[in-house]
């Protein structure tokens, strides 16, 4: 996707992420930002999947699995964080609505995993933005594809 050496270290915690996008727990699915690449625009972020996550109580009680749609939403939120970091006007949180997702899942994430997000901004036409996205656990890809978002202030 992108050469990992091109990323500059960046440490943003969940409080800083909340200042960039409007999402709040329990649907804030980005715990922090780990790295930023300016050219091409890309971002690395993560989510720690604690056993206390509310969704694990019902998905599934005997063998908890992180829902794939939550992985997609976490990737979309990471895209919105990248958009906010790149925005000229930083006075209001960036909002993004998922317009299209083409993501393939290869394995599940479970309680205790650290879900790492990598997003690469590949295309922009007015409010439409396309990103190549990948989610990994311990370096093992669990989801990969593209997201198209409608981004606004």
Secondary structure, DSSP 8 states (H G I E B T S, - for coil): ---GGG-EEEEE-HHHHHTTB---TTS----EEEEEETTTTEEEEEEE--TT-GGGGTS-SSS----HHHHHHHHHHHHHHHHHHH-S--SS-BEEEEEEEEEEE-S---TT-EEEEEEEEEEEETTEEEEEEEEEETTEEEEEEEEEEEEE-
